[in-house]
């Protein structure tokens, strides 16, 4: 039975249920986790328990932490311990995971114990891991065979458990709203309670040093206990910590080094406490930490703070009365949406309370700019706050448009990705639906109107036009048409060819919970919630028609198109795991699943470039997959086919795709409305298969051309095909 559970665990851990026996797997490349709860420092490496799995950082230069590896795991990893070349990670809904870290760049899962699915904290003994399970008690896991960890004993205890430590056959457990449990584990197969010392209020963390126990006790601050007799702990000192705030701060975690205690506070950073005299601990100073504060490790004049949605923060505490920032590895927090451009991923994420009046200094939400130049080591290089939580992001030119709680779209200048800056804003009443931007216009809903905003001056957007509608939804543009889908259910179609006079021209109700769409050619591909994928023929936009569907696991939420594939991001739903799914749409009426992401999770948004598929996973962060499609996965067209350019409208450049059934001569040329040749993009012998070329809005002399409608034409295999595109300056 144990062997069966082990292999079942690995299956759930690393794969999403496939719909086709011959579907491929998208290999995981790298990522950035959403939340960081605990860090363990070994030499020049930091190992972090995160919402996305095990994160390994090189901290040889504390000012510039560098990601070495992200080992993705199912479930939220909350606690961690390390001995030698083994890491022991506690993950909610998964259990205890044993990981080989002999090569820190390539961690490998060795074994999983699924009988411990709510770990609040863990500590290492000799051949056992001691796990404090939330609201349950202590579980003892035998790790003598790391490939087959199994529960050896359990002990019910009162309280919720977020802290634990082990010292000489005794386990000390911080029991929230109860006190401190002291458990004799000299016989790991028969643990027994030596003492429960009750305390008023919370007990969130415990750390043992010599014969003293240091407890982080919520609004009761720091307690210090003498445990020279573990069966009879005695309080030696206490400091209720306020740091001139006027109220007691909430102590969440504790670390000790060199006569100083370092206490983390929920939402209020790190405090230093002089504990050289344990009977009289004295608060010194508090230092803000961006992103929140959970666990802390102090060593050699540095404090390493697991900064929740802020990743890992490193502080210089060589002078405890004057801590200073050294470096920070940024997490994604709640990653809601993303775009990809110029080897960078632009993420709408972070965290902020919905009430600005109680926003603490730890809160950071907005645009995160991720440099993907080194795909195995993505790095946050830029950040700009949106104040409150952003739900969606759209890029256009040198600006990012982020929709934010309580009805606004914030415009940020991203011409310098290292220092994006907010330059303008305009209102919306559908911040939880995606907006669209193309050229000088943004498209959204406000009140009972579909609204077009003129953003030619991003510092001062103005209404260009609007039309009344009873519908709200996620907007996708294609040419002069805006498609809006939502869970109303169905689709509404708006003609936006004249931005000053948008008009609703079509609609179609169909079952599902549509959350996003992507347009290509004469088809609209819809992420349709529990119904999977829906394909709509929109050759006549006024009369859209469902022509294809495909069921998918989970709840289809986000979608991106890179012909001849669509990529769907799906949330977990009940017993069905979500993830990333790749579908072949060479025949749009009969989509076929050809690949699934190698990591399961609550995937809510997706973007694609030439090499990678990028997905955000709500609390899990950013995941990067390589998406090379297997040979034969894509149907070969019988005729030369010209695809609709993307993006469209565009500024400053667009991509034109076409498919050749066999090798031969092909040309693609751009013409103006008068039929005059503007630019020859390609005119040569080409191999059969899929091709893409870029037009940068210039003519054959390299001169920029003006805004307007242009034709582009493919000549290949004795066949001509033309399409239109719109350049906006």
C-alpha positions as CSV (number, residue, x, y, z in Angstrom):
1,X,0.0,0.0,0.0
2,X,2.8,2.4,0.9
3,X,4.5,1.8,-2.5
4,X,1.2,2.5,-4.3
5,X,0.7,5.7,-2.4
6,X,4.3,6.8,-3.2
7,X,3.9,6.4,-7.0
8,X,0.4,7.9,-6.9
9,X,1.8,10.9,-5.1
10,X,4.5,11.4,-7.7
11,X,1.9,11.2,-10.4
12,X,-0.2,13.9,-8.8
13,X,2.9,15.9,-8.1
14,X,4.3,16.2,-11.5
15,X,1.5,15.8,-14.1
16,X,-1.9,17.0,-15.2
17,X,-4.4,14.3,-16.3
18,X,-4.1,13.9,-20.1
19,X,-7.1,13.6,-22.4
20,X,-5.3,11.9,-25.2
21,X,-3.0,8.9,-24.9
22,X,-0.5,10.4,-27.3
23,X,-0.3,13.9,-25.8
24,X,3.1,15.2,-25.0
25,X,4.4,16.9,-21.8
26,X,5.6,20.5,-21.7
27,X,8.8,20.4,-19.6
28,X,9.0,22.8,-16.7
29,X,11.9,25.2,-17.1
30,X,11.8,27.7,-14.2
31,X,9.5,30.0,-12.3
32,X,9.1,32.5,-9.5
33,X,7.0,31.4,-6.5
34,X,4.1,33.5,-5.2
35,X,4.7,33.2,-1.4
36,X,7.7,32.3,0.8
37,X,7.0,31.0,4.3
38,X,10.3,29.7,5.5
39,X,14.0,29.7,4.6
40,X,16.9,27.5,5.7
41,X,20.4,28.9,5.2
42,X,23.2,26.4,4.4
43,X,26.6,28.0,3.6
44,X,26.0,30.2,0.6
45,X,22.6,28.8,-0.3
46,X,19.1,29.6,0.8
47,X,16.5,26.9,0.6
48,X,13.0,28.3,0.7
49,X,9.6,26.7,1.3
50,X,7.2,28.5,-1.1
51,X,3.7,28.2,-2.5
52,X,5.3,26.9,-5.7
53,X,7.6,24.3,-4.2
54,X,11.3,24.3,-3.2
55,X,13.3,27.4,-4.2
56,X,17.1,27.4,-4.1
57,X,19.0,30.7,-4.1
58,X,22.7,31.5,-4.3
59,X,23.3,34.1,-1.6
60,X,27.1,34.2,-1.9
61,X,26.5,37.9,-2.6
62,X,23.7,38.8,-0.2
63,X,23.0,42.0,-2.2
64,X,22.1,40.0,-5.3
65,X,20.4,36.6,-4.5
66,X,20.4,34.5,-7.7
67,X,17.9,31.7,-8.4
68,X,19.5,28.3,-8.9
69,X,16.4,26.2,-9.1
70,X,12.7,26.0,-8.5
71,X,11.5,22.5,-7.8
72,X,7.7,22.7,-8.4
73,X,5.4,20.7,-6.1
74,X,1.7,20.2,-5.8
75,X,0.3,21.9,-2.7
76,X,1.6,24.9,-0.8
77,X,4.9,24.2,0.8
78,X,4.9,25.8,4.3
79,X,7.8,24.3,6.2
80,X,11.3,23.0,5.6
81,X,14.2,21.3,7.3
82,X,17.6,20.2,5.8
83,X,20.2,17.7,6.7
84,X,23.1,16.8,4.5
85,X,21.9,16.4,0.9
86,X,18.3,15.9,1.8
87,X,15.5,18.5,2.1
88,X,12.3,17.7,3.9
89,X,9.4,19.8,2.8
90,X,5.9,20.0,4.2
91,X,3.3,20.8,1.6
92,X,-0.5,21.2,2.2
93,X,-2.7,18.7,0.4
94,X,0.4,16.7,-0.5
95,X,2.3,15.7,2.7
96,X,6.0,15.3,3.5
97,X,8.3,15.4,0.4
98,X,11.9,14.2,0.6
99,X,14.1,15.9,-2.0
100,X,17.7,15.1,-3.0
101,X,19.6,18.4,-3.1
102,X,23.1,16.9,-3.6
103,X,23.0,19.0,-6.8
104,X,21.3,22.2,-5.7
105,X,20.7,23.2,-9.4
106,X,18.7,20.0,-10.1
107,X,16.7,18.9,-7.0
108,X,15.0,15.6,-7.4
109,X,12.0,14.2,-5.4
110,X,12.9,11.0,-3.7
111,X,9.8,10.1,-1.8
112,X,6.4,11.4,-0.5
113,X,4.4,10.6,2.6
114,X,0.8,11.5,1.9
115,X,-0.4,10.7,5.4
116,X,0.6,14.2,6.6
117,X,-1.4,16.6,4.5
118,X,-1.7,19.6,6.7
119,X,1.8,20.4,7.9
120,X,2.1,23.6,9.9
121,X,5.7,23.1,11.0
122,X,8.4,20.4,11.0
123,X,11.6,19.5,12.8
124,X,14.3,16.9,12.2
125,X,15.4,14.2,14.6
126,X,17.8,11.4,13.9
127,X,15.9,9.1,11.7
128,X,12.5,10.8,12.0
129,X,10.8,14.0,11.0
130,X,8.4,15.5,13.5
131,X,5.4,17.3,11.9
132,X,3.0,19.5,13.7
133,X,-0.2,19.2,11.7
134,X,-2.7,22.1,11.9
135,X,-5.4,21.4,14.4
136,X,-4.4,17.7,14.7
137,X,-1.3,17.2,16.6
138,X,2.1,15.6,16.2
139,X,3.0,13.0,13.5
140,X,6.3,11.1,13.5
141,X,7.6,10.1,10.1
142,X,10.3,7.5,9.7
143,X,12.8,8.7,7.0
144,X,15.3,5.9,7.4
145,X,14.4,5.0,3.8
146,X,14.1,8.5,2.1
147,X,12.3,6.9,-0.9
148,X,9.6,5.5,1.3
149,X,8.8,7.8,4.2
150,X,6.0,6.6,6.4
151,X,4.1,7.7,9.5
152,X,5.5,5.7,12.5
153,X,3.4,7.3,15.3
154,X,1.0,10.1,16.0
155,X,-0.1,12.1,19.1
156,X,-3.3,14.2,19.2
157,X,-2.7,17.7,20.7
158,X,-4.8,20.8,21.2
159,X,-4.3,23.9,19.2
160,X,-3.2,25.1,15.8
161,X,0.5,24.6,15.1
162,X,2.9,26.9,13.2
163,X,6.2,26.4,15.0
164,X,8.2,23.4,16.2
165,X,11.8,22.7,17.3
166,X,13.7,19.6,18.4
167,X,16.4,19.3,21.0
168,X,17.8,16.1,22.6
169,X,14.8,13.7,22.2
170,X,12.3,16.5,23.1
171,X,10.0,18.3,20.7
172,X,8.7,21.7,21.5
173,X,5.5,22.7,19.7
174,X,4.0,26.2,19.5
175,X,0.2,25.7,20.0
176,X,-1.7,28.8,19.0
177,X,-4.3,29.8,21.6
178,X,-3.1,27.1,23.9
179,X,0.6,27.5,24.8
180,X,3.7,25.3,24.5
181,X,3.5,21.6,24.2
182,X,6.6,19.7,25.3
183,X,6.8,16.1,24.0
184,X,9.2,13.3,24.8
185,X,10.3,11.5,21.7
186,X,13.1,9.4,23.1
187,X,11.0,6.5,21.8
188,X,9.8,8.0,18.4
189,X,7.2,5.2,18.1
190,X,5.5,6.2,21.4
191,X,5.7,10.0,21.9
192,X,4.3,11.3,25.1
193,X,3.5,14.8,26.5
194,X,5.9,16.0,29.2
195,X,4.2,19.3,29.8
196,X,1.8,21.8,28.3
197,X,2.5,25.4,29.5
198,X,-0.6,27.5,28.9
199,X,-0.3,31.1,27.7
200,X,-2.8,33.8,27.1
201,X,-3.2,34.6,23.4
202,X,-1.3,33.3,20.4
203,X,1.9,31.2,20.3
204,X,3.1,31.3,16.7
205,X,6.7,30.1,16.7
206,X,9.3,28.5,19.0
207,X,13.1,28.4,18.8
208,X,15.4,26.4,21.2
209,X,18.9,27.8,22.0
210,X,20.8,26.1,24.8
211,X,18.4,25.8,27.7
212,X,16.1,28.6,26.6
213,X,13.0,28.6,24.4
214,X,12.1,31.8,22.5
215,X,8.4,32.1,21.6
216,X,6.8,34.5,19.2
217,X,3.4,35.1,20.9
218,X,1.3,37.4,18.7
219,X,0.3,40.5,20.5
220,X,2.0,39.2,23.7
221,X,5.3,39.7,21.9
222,X,8.4,37.7,22.8
223,X,8.5,35.2,25.7
224,X,11.7,33.5,27.0
225,X,11.4,30.2,28.9
226,X,13.9,28.2,30.9
227,X,13.7,24.6,29.7
228,X,16.6,23.1,31.5
229,X,14.0,20.8,32.9
230,X,11.8,20.1,29.9
231,X,9.0,18.7,32.0
232,X,8.8,22.0,33.9
233,X,9.4,25.1,31.7
234,X,9.6,28.4,33.6
235,X,9.1,31.8,32.0
236,X,12.2,34.0,32.4
237,X,11.2,37.1,30.6
238,X,8.7,38.8,28.3
239,X,8.6,41.8,26.0
240,X,5.4,43.1,24.5
241,X,6.6,44.7,21.4
242,X,5.2,48.0,20.0
243,X,8.2,50.0,18.7
244,X,6.3,53.3,19.2
245,X,3.4,52.2,17.1
246,X,0.9,52.8,19.9
247,X,-0.3,49.2,20.0
248,X,1.2,45.8,20.4
249,X,2.5,44.3,17.2
250,X,1.7,40.7,16.2
251,X,4.8,38.6,16.7
252,X,4.9,35.9,14.0
253,X,8.4,34.3,13.9
254,X,11.6,34.4,15.9
255,X,15.3,33.9,15.2
256,X,18.3,34.3,17.6
257,X,21.9,35.1,17.1
258,X,24.6,36.6,19.4
259,X,22.5,37.9,22.3
260,X,19.9,39.3,19.9
261,X,16.4,38.1,19.0
262,X,14.9,39.0,15.7
263,X,11.1,38.9,15.6
264,X,8.9,39.1,12.5
265,X,5.6,40.9,12.6
266,X,2.6,40.2,10.4
267,X,2.6,43.1,8.0
268,X,5.1,45.2,10.0
269,X,8.5,43.9,9.2
270,X,11.3,42.8,11.5
271,X,12.0,43.9,15.1
272,X,15.3,43.5,17.1
273,X,15.3,42.6,20.8
274,X,18.3,42.6,23.1
275,X,18.1,39.3,24.9
276,X,21.5,39.3,26.4
277,X,19.7,39.3,29.8
278,X,16.9,36.8,29.2
279,X,15.0,38.1,32.3
280,X,14.8,41.5,30.8
281,X,14.4,41.5,27.0
282,X,14.5,45.0,25.6
283,X,13.1,46.1,22.2
284,X,15.5,48.0,20.1
285,X,14.2,49.0,16.6
286,X,11.7,47.9,14.0
287,X,12.6,47.7,10.3
288,X,10.0,47.5,7.4
289,X,10.2,44.5,5.1
290,X,8.4,44.8,1.8
291,X,6.1,41.9,1.2
292,X,5.2,40.7,4.7
293,X,7.2,38.7,7.3
294,X,6.9,35.1,8.3
295,X,10.0,33.1,9.3
296,X,13.4,34.5,10.1
297,X,16.9,33.1,10.3
298,X,19.8,35.1,11.8
299,X,23.4,34.3,11.2
300,X,26.7,36.1,11.0
301,X,25.3,39.6,11.2
302,X,22.6,39.0,8.6
303,X,18.9,38.3,9.0
304,X,17.1,36.3,6.3
305,X,13.3,37.0,6.3
306,X,10.8,34.8,4.6
307,X,8.8,37.8,3.3
308,X,5.7,36.0,2.2
309,X,4.7,37.7,-1.1
310,X,7.9,39.6,-1.1
311,X,10.1,36.5,-1.5
312,X,13.3,36.4,0.6
313,X,14.6,39.7,2.2
314,X,18.2,39.9,3.5
315,X,19.0,42.5,6.1
316,X,22.3,43.7,7.7
317,X,21.8,43.4,11.4
318,X,25.5,43.6,12.5
319,X,24.3,46.7,14.4
320,X,21.0,45.5,15.8
321,X,20.0,49.1,16.7
322,X,20.2,50.0,13.0
323,X,19.2,47.3,10.5
324,X,19.5,48.0,6.8
325,X,18.4,46.4,3.6
326,X,21.0,44.3,1.7
327,X,19.1,42.4,-1.0
328,X,15.8,40.9,-1.8
329,X,14.7,38.0,-4.1
330,X,11.2,39.0,-5.1
331,X,8.2,36.7,-5.2
332,X,5.0,37.2,-7.2
333,X,2.5,37.2,-4.4
334,X,-1.0,36.6,-5.9
335,X,-0.1,36.5,-9.6
336,X,-3.2,37.4,-11.6
337,X,-2.3,38.1,-15.2
338,X,0.7,38.4,-17.5
339,X,2.0,39.6,-20.8
340,X,5.2,38.7,-22.7
341,X,7.4,41.1,-24.7
342,X,11.1,41.7,-25.3
343,X,12.4,38.7,-23.4
344,X,10.5,39.9,-20.3
345,X,7.4,38.8,-18.5
346,X,5.1,41.6,-17.2
347,X,3.1,40.3,-14.3
348,X,0.1,41.9,-12.5
349,X,0.7,40.6,-9.0
350,X,1.8,41.1,-5.4
351,X,-0.6,41.7,-2.6
352,X,-2.5,44.6,-1.0
353,X,-5.5,44.9,1.3
354,X,-8.8,46.1,-0.2
355,X,-8.9,48.8,2.4
356,X,-6.3,51.5,1.7
357,X,-6.7,52.9,5.2
358,X,-5.2,49.8,6.8
359,X,-2.5,49.2,4.1
360,X,0.8,48.4,5.9
361,X,4.3,49.2,4.8
362,X,4.8,45.5,3.9
363,X,2.2,45.6,1.2
364,X,3.3,45.7,-2.4
365,X,1.0,45.1,-5.4
366,X,1.4,46.2,-9.0
367,X,3.5,45.5,-12.0
368,X,6.5,43.1,-11.7
369,X,8.9,43.0,-14.6
370,X,10.7,39.7,-14.9
371,X,13.8,39.4,-17.0
372,X,13.9,36.1,-18.9
373,X,17.3,36.5,-20.6
374,X,18.4,33.6,-18.5
375,X,15.4,31.3,-18.8
376,X,16.5,29.0,-15.9
377,X,17.0,32.0,-13.6
378,X,14.2,34.5,-14.0
379,X,14.7,37.7,-12.1
380,X,12.4,40.6,-11.1
381,X,14.2,43.7,-12.4
382,X,11.4,46.3,-12.1
383,X,8.3,47.1,-10.0
384,X,5.7,49.8,-10.0
385,X,2.9,49.9,-7.4
386,X,-0.7,50.1,-8.3
387,X,-1.7,50.6,-4.6
388,X,-4.3,47.9,-4.6
389,X,-4.4,44.5,-6.2
390,X,-4.2,44.5,-10.0
391,X,-6.4,41.9,-11.8
392,X,-5.4,42.2,-15.5
393,X,-2.6,43.7,-17.6
394,X,-2.4,44.7,-21.2
395,X,0.7,46.0,-23.0
396,X,0.6,48.5,-25.9
397,X,3.8,50.2,-27.2
398,X,5.7,51.6,-24.2
399,X,2.8,51.4,-21.8
400,X,1.2,48.9,-19.5
401,X,-2.5,49.1,-18.5
402,X,-3.4,47.4,-15.3
403,X,-7.0,47.1,-13.9
404,X,-7.1,47.6,-10.2
405,X,-9.7,47.0,-7.4
406,X,-12.4,49.7,-6.9
407,X,-12.7,50.7,-10.5
408,X,-9.6,52.1,-12.3
409,X,-7.1,51.2,-15.0
410,X,-3.6,52.5,-14.2
411,X,-1.3,53.4,-17.0
412,X,2.4,52.9,-16.5
413,X,5.3,54.0,-18.7
414,X,7.5,50.9,-19.2
415,X,10.1,52.4,-21.6
416,X,12.5,51.8,-18.8
417,X,11.6,48.3,-17.6
418,X,13.9,48.7,-14.6
419,X,11.9,51.7,-13.4
420,X,8.3,51.7,-14.7
421,X,6.3,54.7,-13.5
422,X,2.6,55.5,-13.4
423,X,1.6,58.3,-15.7
424,X,-2.2,58.2,-15.9
425,X,-5.5,56.5,-15.0
426,X,-9.1,56.2,-16.1
427,X,-12.2,54.6,-14.5
428,X,-13.8,51.3,-15.2
429,X,-16.5,49.3,-13.4
430,X,-15.2,46.0,-14.6
431,X,-11.8,45.7,-13.1
432,X,-12.2,42.0,-12.7
433,X,-12.7,41.6,-16.4
434,X,-9.9,42.0,-18.9
435,X,-9.7,45.2,-20.9
436,X,-8.0,45.7,-24.3
437,X,-5.7,48.3,-25.8
438,X,-4.5,48.8,-29.4
439,X,-2.7,51.9,-30.7
440,X,-4.3,55.0,-29.3
441,X,-7.4,53.4,-27.9
442,X,-8.4,51.4,-24.8
443,X,-11.6,49.4,-24.6
444,X,-13.5,48.7,-21.3
445,X,-16.9,48.8,-19.7
446,X,-18.1,51.6,-17.5
447,X,-21.5,51.6,-15.8
448,X,-23.9,50.4,-18.5
449,X,-21.7,51.4,-21.4
450,X,-19.1,49.8,-23.6
451,X,-16.5,52.5,-23.7
452,X,-13.6,53.5,-25.9
453,X,-10.9,55.6,-24.4
454,X,-8.5,57.8,-26.3
455,X,-5.1,57.2,-24.7
456,X,-2.9,59.0,-27.3
457,X,-1.9,61.1,-24.3
458,X,-1.5,58.5,-21.6
459,X,-1.3,61.2,-18.9
460,X,-4.8,62.4,-19.8
461,X,-7.1,59.7,-21.2
462,X,-10.4,60.9,-22.5
463,X,-13.6,59.2,-23.7
464,X,-13.6,58.7,-27.5
465,X,-16.9,57.0,-27.8
466,X,-19.4,54.6,-26.1
467,X,-22.5,52.6,-26.6
468,X,-25.1,51.4,-24.1
469,X,-25.1,47.6,-23.3
470,X,-26.5,45.4,-20.6
471,X,-23.4,43.1,-20.8
472,X,-20.0,43.0,-19.1
473,X,-17.1,40.8,-20.0
474,X,-13.5,40.1,-21.0
475,X,-12.5,41.9,-24.2
476,X,-10.5,40.6,-27.1
477,X,-9.7,42.7,-30.2
478,X,-9.4,41.5,-33.8
479,X,-9.2,44.1,-36.5
480,X,-12.1,46.5,-36.0
481,X,-14.1,44.1,-33.9
482,X,-14.1,43.7,-30.1
483,X,-15.4,40.4,-28.7
484,X,-16.5,40.2,-25.1
485,X,-17.0,36.9,-23.2
486,X,-18.1,36.2,-19.6
487,X,-20.1,34.0,-17.4
488,X,-23.4,35.7,-18.3
489,X,-23.0,33.4,-20.4
490,X,-22.0,33.8,-24.1
491,X,-20.5,36.5,-26.2
492,X,-21.2,40.1,-27.3
493,X,-19.7,41.6,-30.4
494,X,-18.9,45.3,-30.9
495,X,-17.9,47.1,-34.0
496,X,-15.0,49.5,-33.1
497,X,-13.8,50.4,-36.6
498,X,-14.9,54.0,-35.7
499,X,-13.7,54.5,-32.1
500,X,-16.0,57.5,-31.8
501,X,-19.1,55.4,-32.5
502,X,-18.7,51.8,-31.2
503,X,-21.8,49.7,-31.7
504,X,-23.0,46.3,-30.5
505,X,-23.6,44.2,-33.6
506,X,-23.9,40.6,-32.5
507,X,-24.4,38.2,-29.7
508,X,-24.6,34.5,-29.0
509,X,-25.5,32.7,-25.8
510,X,-23.9,29.4,-25.1
511,X,-23.4,27.3,-22.0
512,X,-20.3,27.7,-19.9
513,X,-18.4,30.2,-17.8
514,X,-16.3,32.1,-20.4
515,X,-13.2,33.7,-18.8
516,X,-11.1,34.7,-21.8
517,X,-10.7,34.5,-25.5
518,X,-8.1,34.7,-28.3
519,X,-8.8,35.5,-31.9
520,X,-7.1,34.1,-35.0
521,X,-8.3,34.5,-38.6
522,X,-12.0,33.7,-38.8
523,X,-12.2,32.0,-35.4
524,X,-12.5,33.0,-31.8
525,X,-11.2,30.5,-29.2
526,X,-12.9,30.8,-25.8
527,X,-11.7,29.5,-22.4
528,X,-15.1,28.3,-21.3
529,X,-14.8,27.4,-17.7
530,X,-16.1,23.9,-16.8
531,X,-16.9,23.4,-20.5
532,X,-13.3,23.5,-21.6
533,X,-12.6,25.1,-25.0
534,X,-15.2,26.5,-27.3
535,X,-14.4,27.5,-30.9
536,X,-16.6,30.2,-32.6
537,X,-16.7,30.9,-36.3
538,X,-16.7,34.8,-36.5
539,X,-16.3,35.2,-40.2
540,X,-19.5,37.2,-39.9
541,X,-18.9,38.9,-36.6
542,X,-22.6,39.8,-36.3
543,X,-23.5,36.1,-36.3
544,X,-21.0,34.1,-34.3
545,X,-21.5,30.4,-34.3
546,X,-20.0,27.6,-32.1
547,X,-18.3,25.1,-34.4
548,X,-16.1,23.2,-32.1
549,X,-15.6,22.2,-28.4
550,X,-13.2,20.2,-26.3
551,X,-13.6,19.2,-22.6
552,X,-10.6,19.9,-20.4
553,X,-9.8,19.1,-16.8
554,X,-10.5,21.9,-14.2
555,X,-11.9,25.3,-15.0
556,X,-10.5,26.8,-18.3
557,X,-9.6,30.4,-17.3
558,X,-6.9,31.9,-19.5
559,X,-6.1,31.4,-23.2
560,X,-3.4,32.4,-25.7
561,X,-3.0,31.6,-29.4
562,X,0.1,30.9,-31.4
563,X,-1.2,29.3,-34.5
564,X,-1.7,26.4,-35.0
565,X,-2.0,26.0,-31.3
566,X,-4.0,27.5,-28.5
567,X,-2.8,27.3,-24.9
568,X,-5.3,27.1,-22.1
569,X,-4.6,27.8,-18.4
570,X,-7.1,26.0,-16.1
571,X,-7.9,26.3,-12.4
572,X,-8.3,23.3,-10.1
573,X,-12.0,22.4,-9.7
574,X,-13.1,19.9,-7.2
575,X,-11.2,16.6,-7.8
576,X,-10.0,17.8,-11.2
577,X,-6.5,19.3,-11.4
578,X,-6.0,22.3,-13.6
579,X,-2.8,23.2,-15.4
580,X,-1.6,24.2,-18.9
581,X,-3.1,22.4,-22.0
582,X,-2.0,22.8,-25.6
583,X,-4.4,22.2,-28.4
584,X,-3.8,21.7,-32.1
585,X,-6.3,23.9,-34.0
586,X,-5.1,23.3,-37.5
587,X,-8.7,22.1,-38.0
588,X,-10.6,24.6,-35.8
589,X,-13.8,22.6,-35.7
590,X,-12.0,19.6,-34.3
591,X,-9.4,20.8,-31.7
592,X,-7.0,18.1,-30.4
593,X,-5.1,18.0,-27.2
594,X,-1.4,17.6,-28.0
595,X,0.4,18.5,-24.8
596,X,-0.1,19.2,-21.1
597,X,2.1,21.1,-18.7
598,X,4.3,19.0,-16.4
599,X,3.1,20.9,-13.3
600,X,-0.4,20.8,-12.0
601,X,-2.0,23.8,-10.3
602,X,-4.4,26.7,-10.2
603,X,-3.3,28.2,-13.5
604,X,-5.3,31.4,-14.3
605,X,-3.5,33.2,-17.1
606,X,-1.1,32.3,-19.9
607,X,1.1,34.0,-22.5
608,X,3.3,32.5,-25.2
609,X,6.4,33.5,-27.2
610,X,8.6,31.6,-29.7
611,X,10.2,29.3,-27.0
612,X,8.2,29.3,-23.8
613,X,4.7,29.2,-22.4
614,X,4.3,31.4,-19.3
615,X,1.5,30.7,-16.8
616,X,0.5,32.4,-13.6
617,X,-0.9,30.2,-10.8
618,X,-2.7,32.6,-8.5
619,X,-0.9,31.8,-5.2
620,X,1.7,29.6,-6.9
621,X,3.5,32.4,-8.8
622,X,5.0,32.3,-12.3
623,X,5.7,29.0,-14.2
624,X,7.7,28.7,-17.4
625,X,7.4,25.8,-19.7
626,X,9.2,25.0,-22.9
627,X,6.7,24.4,-25.7
628,X,8.6,22.8,-28.6
629,X,5.9,20.7,-30.3
630,X,6.7,17.2,-31.3
631,X,7.1,16.3,-35.0
632,X,3.8,15.4,-36.5
633,X,1.7,17.1,-33.8
634,X,0.7,19.8,-36.3
635,X,-1.3,19.0,-39.4
636,X,0.3,20.0,-42.7
637,X,-2.0,22.2,-44.8
638,X,-3.0,21.0,-48.2
639,X,-2.8,24.5,-49.6
640,X,-0.7,27.6,-48.7
641,X,-2.4,29.4,-45.9
642,X,-2.0,33.0,-44.8
643,X,-2.8,33.7,-41.1
644,X,-4.1,36.9,-39.6
645,X,-1.3,39.1,-38.3
646,X,-0.9,39.6,-34.5
647,X,-1.3,41.9,-32.8
648,X,-3.9,43.7,-34.9
649,X,-4.2,46.7,-34.7
650,X,-0.5,47.2,-33.9
651,X,2.2,49.7,-33.1
652,X,5.1,49.5,-33.8
653,X,5.4,46.0,-35.2
654,X,3.3,42.9,-36.0
655,X,3.9,39.2,-36.9
656,X,2.5,37.6,-40.0
657,X,2.3,33.8,-40.1
658,X,1.8,31.5,-43.1
659,X,2.0,27.8,-43.9
660,X,3.4,26.1,-47.0
661,X,2.3,22.5,-47.8
662,X,5.6,21.8,-49.6
663,X,8.9,23.5,-50.3
664,X,8.7,26.2,-53.0
665,X,8.9,29.8,-53.9
666,X,6.8,32.2,-51.7
667,X,6.4,35.9,-51.3
668,X,4.6,38.1,-48.8
669,X,4.1,41.8,-49.8
670,X,2.4,44.7,-48.1
671,X,0.2,47.2,-50.1
672,X,-1.6,50.4,-49.2
673,X,-5.3,50.9,-49.9
674,X,-4.5,52.3,-53.3
675,X,-2.8,49.1,-54.2
676,X,0.7,50.5,-54.2
677,X,3.5,48.2,-53.0
678,X,4.8,49.3,-49.6
679,X,7.1,46.5,-48.6
680,X,8.3,43.1,-49.8
681,X,8.8,41.1,-46.6
682,X,9.9,37.8,-48.3
683,X,10.4,36.7,-51.9
684,X,12.4,33.5,-52.0
685,X,12.4,29.7,-52.0
686,X,11.2,28.4,-48.7
687,X,10.8,25.0,-46.9
688,X,7.4,23.6,-46.4
689,X,5.8,24.1,-42.9
690,X,5.0,27.0,-40.7
691,X,6.8,30.4,-41.1
692,X,6.6,33.8,-39.3
693,X,7.9,37.2,-40.4
694,X,7.8,40.6,-38.8
695,X,6.7,43.9,-40.3
696,X,7.9,47.0,-38.4
697,X,5.6,49.5,-40.2
698,X,8.2,50.6,-42.7
699,X,8.6,50.6,-46.5
700,X,11.3,49.1,-48.8
701,X,13.5,52.2,-48.1
702,X,13.3,51.7,-44.4
703,X,11.1,54.7,-43.9
704,X,8.2,54.6,-41.4
705,X,4.7,54.7,-43.0
706,X,1.7,56.4,-41.6
707,X,-1.3,55.0,-39.7
708,X,-4.0,53.3,-41.7
709,X,-5.3,50.1,-43.2
710,X,-2.8,47.9,-45.2
711,X,-3.2,44.7,-47.2
712,X,-0.7,41.9,-47.1
713,X,-0.6,39.1,-49.7
714,X,0.9,35.6,-49.8
715,X,1.8,34.2,-53.2
716,X,2.8,30.5,-53.0
717,X,2.0,27.2,-54.8
718,X,0.0,28.9,-57.5
719,X,-2.3,30.5,-55.0
720,X,-2.8,34.0,-53.7
721,X,-4.4,35.0,-50.4
722,X,-4.7,38.5,-48.9
723,X,-5.7,39.9,-45.5
724,X,-5.9,43.4,-43.9
725,X,-4.2,44.9,-40.9
726,X,-4.3,48.2,-39.1
727,X,-1.3,50.3,-38.2
728,X,-1.9,52.9,-35.5
729,X,0.7,55.5,-34.7
